[in-house]
Amino acid sequence: MIVIDHLTKAYGPKQVLQDIHLTLSPGKVYGIVGENGAGKTTLFRCIAGLETAYTGQIRSDLQPLKNHLGFLPTNPIFLPKITGKEYLTLLSIARKTPLPDFNVQNIFDLPLDEFAENYSTGMKKKLALLGILLQQNTYFILDEPFNGIDIQSNMLVTAIIHQLKKLGKTILISSHIFSTLNDTCDEIHLLREGTFTRRVLPGDFAQLNEEMKQVMVGNRLDALDLR
């Protein structure tokens, strides 16, 4: 379990997160939605231990939290001249987990002998995801896991999330593709200007989707005067 109390984060005079409260339980998938700049990535970085200059508390059953958490960023970055195979080996060694069986566990059919920096955007996303899965983490933060990947991989990632849930893992996801949240989440939290404004359960997902369309699209198309 992860418990977040009164989490507040600012970059200089800019307030990014304001008095965030959230409890993440085992075997649950939590979605975070909000416009760009709402604070989603900053929240994830605070939980993952990549941001430390904040007020409030982030507590977990397993300590230190960062040693049991796999964080998939929106745009994974890799060291120059490291192959996919070397990357996965490095992550496994860092957590003292069994070294991968690359012939079996390369479920995304990645070219593991090639340099990761030469991968496409989608391939980088899949390599980074595979890395945190092989670490056997208890907690997972997936920031836009479906961006840039093909339809087949999209289905596979959805199946992975469902399997992690069955295994009692705790999963936190953000996605601009609302259907992926609808297919995976137990609840969705709406983040606006650094504050959670709404908690939505599956029965109201469709209504939330329509409300977000109105907010994000609104009358903007009218301004184009398309003909």
Secondary structure, 3 states (H helix, E strand, C coil): CEEEEEEEEEECCEEEEEEEEEEECCCEEEEEECCCCCCHHHHHHHHCCCCCCCEEEEEECCCCHHHHEEEECCCCCCCCCCEHHHHHHHHHHHHCCCCCCHHHHCCCCCCCCCEHHHCCHHHHHHHHHHHHHHCCCCEEEEECCCCCCCHHHHHHHHHHHHHHHHCCCEEEEECCCHHHHHHHCCEEEEEECCEEEEEECHHHHHHHHHHHHHHHCCCHHHHHCCC
